[in-house]
Amino acid sequence: MPFLNDILKEVQVLQTVGNTAVQVAELSIDSRRAKADTVFIAVKGTQVDGHEYIAKAIEQGASIIICEVLPKSLMEGVVYVKVKDSAAAVGQMADAFYDAPSAKLKVVGITGTNGKTTTATLLYKLFEALGYKCGLISTVQNHIHDKVETATHTTPDAVSIHALLARMADADCEYVFMEVSSHAIHQRRIEGIRFAGGVFTNITHDHLDYHKTFDEYIRVKKSFFDGLPANAFALTNADDKRGLVMLQNTKAEKCTYSLRVPATVKGKVLENNLTGLVMSIDGQEAHFRMIGTFNAYNLLAVYGAATLLGKDKMEVLAVLSDLHGAPGRFETYMSPNDKVLGIIDYAHTPDALINVLATINQLRTPGQQIITVVGCGGDRDKTKRPIMAEVACEHSDKAIFTADNPRSEDPEAILNEMESGLTMPQKRKALRIADRKEAIKTACALAQPEDIILVAGKGHETYQEIKGVKYPFDDRVVLTEAFKLLNK
């Protein structure tokens, strides 16, 4: 077991009470998990302040407390360490506790509003196919080479993430590809990780319930690149109007990718249809199984990151051309007899929904109708609700508004907010069915042969969260079952 004074070396300590030459068995930010020889780190969160649970942690057996404010009453036999920033201290201490696992790996972080999961997953699949043992940390799943672990957050807490990186290093992984959310950056959950590179996909209207302003959201994303070291790379989407902003203050090697302007990695879409993409990348033509312009950007990001990591361009293109994306990202299903095409996609922001619908509109044949089933999550950014509804109506022939994960909110109230900005012509295109299963079944019943049904918002998720309870629910299962009913 490491000693406390050793794992505090990178932490800005303001005051200590007690002997820091004591051994540490475990780090925890959850008082309920504290036990003997546990260090409890009191973090001020957005909803809960860990300082309120110091007494509970000690009661559970914690013998070391890291905090920004010392309790008024100090317990005998407990070591207290007052630090400047306990959120930062978690990552710094976890890095030392787990023997600097990211130093043994090449960790690449992918950030942006849309495309993080697909880009990270494709990089993981690509490098595994190239013969490397890799780790993946994503919204959908965490992988330690060929072992799969369920993901609970886009980016885990700092203790969990360093523990995960340590397991990856112990499994002889060489590369790790991880999604880096804006929440994780702001909450210092990636503190202590040594990144070999960072990738920026795009930035659009999202998470304003948390960040409050779009400028703050941009600033947080940019701070990830500001913190990259000089021996890392920073790869950004030059076609996004904030893409180059991400590179302004980074010490890392600055690189770009684009479909429209000169860039380090230049791509061009030659063909785009329901069988896939034909693209020119760095002057080399290749066919890909993935569909849509938004995936063309994801493919450029993956190609760019792989070549910046020193991989052969032709070998990268050869392997990449045969890969599929992440689960719940533009997944297609066909009804057996009616030939109705179903598409499941995680699109839960206005921009993501526009991208998916623009792709479908571009690829559909004359006479094919688009029916979109979409909702908005409860306890999240309310400003995007009427925009999501407007996008669905404008880019579809029919729209069915339904529940997403209503969480603590009334689904009908969410639907009211979605409909609040619609014009009368838009309203005539729309139905509202709060029950998501019924909404999907109705879309299937309305569909004519050759029509296209988009079920948006939940993608890979296998639950629906209502009033604090996660009930089993999978859009993919519901859609395929509804297709079967059509043919009975």
Order of alpha helices (4+ residues) and beta strands (2+ residues): alpha-beta-beta-beta-alpha-beta-beta-alpha-beta-alpha-beta-beta-beta-alpha-beta-alpha-beta-alpha-alpha-beta-beta-beta-beta-beta-alpha-alpha-beta-beta-alpha-beta-alpha-beta-alpha-alpha-beta-alpha-beta-beta-beta-alpha
